[in-house]
Amino acid sequence: MTVRIEKETHRLKTMIRVSGRLKSTHLDELKTQLEAAQSRIVLDLSGVTLVDVETVRFLNACEQEGVEFLHCWPYIREWMVREKGGEE
C-alpha cells in the first residue's frame, strides 16, 4: 500500500484522513488537499504506517499554520519534536 488521502468537509472543519506510507513523493497531493480546504483543517493520521524526514518537516510546518492532528502515532510526534529541536 502506498498512500490514501480522503477528505470530508463539514461546515466548521475539513477532515483529511491519511492512510499508508506517507512519503515526500505524496506531499504535493496532500498540499493540494490542504490548500483547497475552506475551513479549519484536521489531519487524521491514524492510518499512517510510515513517514520520512521530509514528511515530518511538512507536518511541523502544517502544525505551525494551525492544522490540528488526530491520532498522531507517538513515534511520529516524537520525531516532529526532535526535528523542531526539542522545543516542546
N, C-alpha and C positions, 0 to 999 in steps of 0.2 A: 504494500500500500504506500502510495506517495503522500498526498495531502488532499484533504477535502475541506472546502470552505462553504458554509451555509449561512445565509443571512435572514434574520427575522426582524421586520421593522414594526414597531408599535408606536403609539403616539409619543411617548416620552423617552423611548430609548430604542437603540438598534443593537440587537444581539447578534454577534458574529461567532459562530461555533467553528472551531478548527480541530480537525482530527488527522492523525497520521504523523508523518515525519515532516516537520516544518523546517525547511532549509532556505538558504538565501535565494535560491532559484524561484521560490514561491512568493517572495516578498512583494514583487510588483503587483501580483493579483490581490494580495491582502491589502496593499496600499490603495488600490483602486476601490476595493470594497469599503475601506475606512473613509476615503475621500467622498464617496457617494452618500454616506450617512448624513441624514438631516437632523438627527437628534443625538442625545447622549449615547456614547458608544460603550458597549460592554463586550469584552472578548472572553469567550468561554474556552479555556484551554484544556478541559478535562480529557479530551481525546488525543492530545498531543503526546506522542511517544518519544520523539527525538527532536532536538534543536541543534543548531550550530551557533558559533560565536556571532556571526552577523545577525542572526535572528534574535539573539539575546540583546544585542545593541539596539536593534529595531524596537524590541519590546520595551526597553528602557526609555527610548525616545517617545513611544506611544504613551507610556505612563506619565512622562513629563508633560505631555499635551492634554492630560486629563482622561485618558482611556482607562476604564476600570477593568480589572481582571477577575474572572471567576474560575475557581478550580485550577489554579496555577500549581503545578506539581512543586513540592519543596525543592527538588534539585534545580528546577528552572529558576525559582525565586532566589535561591542561594547564589546561583551563577550570575543573576542580574545584579545582586548586591555586590558581588566581587567585581564585576565589570565596572560598576559605578565607583569603585574604590572603597567599598565598605561604608558608604555614607549613612546607611540605615542602622 
